[in-house]
Amino acid sequence: MNDTDVSKQIEQMVRFIRQEAEEKANEISVSAEEEFNIEKLQLVEAEKKKIRQEYERKEKQVDVRKKIEYSMQLNASRLKVLQAQDDLVISMKEAAAKEILHVSHHHNHHSYKKLLHGLIVQSLLRLKEPSVLLRCRKVDVQLVEDVLDAAREEYAEKAMVHAPEIIIDHIHLPPAPSHHNAHGPSCSGGVVLASRDGKIVCENTLDARLEVVFRKKLPQIRKCLFGQVAA
């Protein structure tokens, strides 16, 4: 083999090696690009997942805030409704309190005397004491004295006992409410009877009776005004 043949053979080998190297380099490049694309896709998907999770977390926070705000507004509205209902009920009670003042007004002495008579008899039947202390307004002392004997006798007949001793207390119940004494103690009329030792007391004033009736009838009043309240 001469030098020319050797050179040709060497050139062929070099070309073969170069071609093989280029093919291997291309293969490595393609493989690397594929791996890069896969890794890039994984990173992108991971970031997308993190973004979705963060969005869902914030969305839940917003939803919770909305529910809390709605609940607070609903409670505030309910409180306003309840307050308005209470205000209406209180105004009705105040109106009733003003009306009972007419019962003991000086123009109604005859009717009021009959009422005092009944209140005293009722109180005596509750106390069932042989001796009692009676307290009334200063303005009502004369009216009470006018009906006292008849009330004692009626009680004695109903309870089938001796007529009790009734002492009118020198301390009087407060006067009727007025503009001059709007915030002080007041009494619209009626009587308070107590046993002599003070252990048993029967408060039979018009104000006390209004309080009892109003408290007893309050559910019915609310139902009439506002309808059936859901449990």
Secondary structure, DSSP 8 states (H G I E B T S, - for coil): --HHHHHHHHHHHHHHHHHHHHHHHHHHHHHHHHHHHHHHHHHHHHHHHHHHHHHHHHHHHHHHHHHHHHHHHHHHHHHHHHHHHHHHHHHHHHHHHHHHHTTTSGGGHHHHHHHHHHHHHHHHHHH--SEEEEE-BGGGHHHHHHHHHHHHHHHHHHHTS---EEEE-SS-B-----GGGSSS----SEEEEEETTSSSEEEEEHHHHHHHHHHHHHHHHHHHHH-----
